[in-house]
C-alpha cells in the first residue's frame, strides 16, 4: 500500500493541491460575498431607495419581498410587485416579478452603476395609457442601462373592460444600448421548430428621439387572441379569432413619418361580416399584403379564387376626410359563401358565380352631400339555389356615375323563367350627429326600377311565404315569453338610415300569370310598389280575373299602421284550404275578400292589435274523406258530393267568428253561423240536406264530424 502511494505521490499531491486551491477559492468567494452583503452593500437602505425611486418615477405603490445579494447574480429582488394605483387597496397589479437581478459595474467604487437588469417570469399589466408608455420608454432611454433582459415574460394590455394584448406564452426580451441606440429583440422559442407557435423580432430606437425607430417581426402559427388590437388593425375590421403567420416591418423617422409594411397569412379565421355582425366568415384562409403610412392604408387580400384590394387615404382640410377605394375580383363566390354561417351554425349561403368591381367612396366635407360614390360592379353566372328561391344564370351590371347617380341591369332565370330588372336612380348621404356626439349617415334616395318576366307561377313563392310565416310566429312567441318591449319604429336604424328619405318606385310586369304549376294562365299581371314620404303602397293584379293584392303602410311614426288586402275572384286553387273534421277541404276555385289592419313596430304588436275579417267562397269542396257520424236520421250522400261553402269571418282575440254561412249544391241548401278556436271549427245551420229539412250542427270530436 505504501509502495503504491509512493509510486503515485505526484498525482496525489496534484489532487490535494487542486482541492486546496478550490477550497481557498470557495472560501474567498463566499467570504467576499459575505463581506459585500454585510459591510459593503447597504441592503436595507437600497430597499428603501428602490421603493422610493419606483414610487417617484411612476407614482405607483411598490412591495419588495426579499432583497439579497450574490457575486454571481449581483443585487437580487424576489417577489417584486408594483401596483397600478398609489396603494394596493384595489389589488390591481401593474407588474409582478418572481426575481429581478442587478449586475453592478463594480463592488468597490463609491458610486457603482448598473450594467444589466434581468427580470425573471415577469407579468406586466398595462392599461392603455400613452403617458405611462412614454414614461417607461423615456426611463429606458435616460437611465443609461446597457442591458435589460426579460426572461419568460408575459404582457397584458387592457383598454377599459377589453383586453388588447394578452401574451399567454412566456417571451424572452432583450434591450441593449450600443452606439447611442437602443436595440430590442424578442422571441418565444426556437423559430425553426415546425408546427409550433412562434414569434420573433428585432429593432432599434434612437437614444435621443422617442419618435425614431425601426422594427422587424415574424409570426408563425400565432393566435390573434393574444394581440387582438394588432390583428384588427392589420385586417382593417374586427376579427374574433385567427392564426397568423408572416412578417412585417415598422419604421418611423422625422422625414417620412410612420411606415408599416408586411405580408401575413390568416388561417382558421373567425371574422364577423361588416354591417352583418350576426353572420360569420368561419375557417377562411387568405393572405394579406399591407402598407401603412400616416395618410394612406393599403391592403391586398389574396386567396385561391379571389383578389381584393382596399385603399384608404386621409386628407385634412377643416377636418380629416377619407377616400376609400375597393377593388375586387372573385372568381368563385361559392368558395366564400360556403364559409359563411350565422351564430347558430345552421345557416348556409347557396350562392355561386363570379363578381368583380371597382368602387370609390370619398368624403366631401359637405354635411348635406357627405359621400361621393362612383365605380362599377359586374356579376356573371350568379346562382342562388335554395328551397326558397331558385335563381340561375344571373348577370349583374351596376354602374355608379357622377353625382351619385347609378344604373342597374339584372338578367337571370328566376324559377326557370327569364326575368329582367332595369332601373336607375340617385342616392345622397348626409352627415348627422347623434346625442352621444358620434355621427351617422342617413341616405336620401330616388329610385326607379322595373321588373319584367314572361311567366310567373304563384306557387313558386309559397316556400318563401311559409318560411316568413314560421319566423314571424317564432318572433311573436319569443316576444311573448321574454316580454321584449316594443321599439319606436322611427328610432330604429333601418328607418333613420334608409327609409326616412326614401323614394322608390318599382314597376312589375308579368306577361302570363299562373296561380300554380299546371294551371291555365290568368293573363297579364301588372303592379307597382311605391315608397315615398314615409308611406309604402303595393298594388298587384293577379292576371285579368279581378284578383289583386294590396298593401299600404304609414311608417314614419312611433307605431306604424299597416293594412293588407287580398281579393280573389274564382281564383284557381290546388292546395287544401282548411281542415275540418279530419278532412282537408280542397276547393277547385276560391273567391275571397280579405282585410288585415293593425299598428305596431314588430310582428307581435301587429298580431296583438290586428283587426282581421274576410268573406270566403269555396267551390267544389266535399266531405268525401271525412268521417261523418250522424245522430239524426238523414242521408249523408249530399255532403260527400261537391258543394259550395261561403261565410264571413271576423277575428277577435284568439277566436274566429263565422257569420253568413251558406252551403249550397243541387241537394244542399244550408244557412247558419259558426266559430273557430285553435283550428277547431263548429257550425250551426238550418235548411235542407237531401230530403231532410231542419237544424243541423257540425262539430269536431276526435277527428270525427258529429252531426246533431
Secondary structure, DSSP 8 states (H G I E B T S, - for coil): -HHHHHHTHHHHHHHHHHHHHHHHHHHHHHHHHHHIIIIIS-HHHHHHHHHHHHHHHH---EEEEEEEEETTTEEEEEEEEEESSSSSTT--EEEEEEEEEEEES-SSSTT--EEEEEEES-EEEEES-HHHHHHHHHHHHHS--SEEEEEEEEEEEEETTEEEEE--S-EEEEEEEETTEEEEEEESS-TTSTTS-EEEEEEEEESS-TT-EEEEEEEEEEEGGGBHHHHHHHHTS--SEEEEEEEEEEEEETTTEEEEEEEEEEEEEEEEETTEEEEEEEEEEEEEEEEEETTEEEEEEE-SSEEEEEEEEEEESSSEEEEEEEEEEES-HHHHHTTEEETTS-----EEEEEEEEEEEEE-S-TTS-EEEEEEEEEEEEEEESSS-EEEEEEEEEEE-GGGEEEEEEEEEETTEEEEEEEEEEEEE--EE-TTS-EE--EEEEEEEEEEEEEEEGGGGHHHHHHHHHHHHHHHHHHHHHT-----GGGSHHIIIIITEEEEEEEEEEEEEESSTTS-B---EEEEEEEETTEEEEEEE-TTSS-EEEEEEE-SSSS-EEEEEEEEEEEE--S--EEETTEEE--SEEEEEEEEEEE-SSHHHHHHT-EEEEEEEEEEE--TTS-EEESSS---HHHHS-EEEEEEEEEETTEEEEEEEEEESSSEEEEEEEEEETTEEEEEEEEEETTEEEEEEEEEETTEEEE-
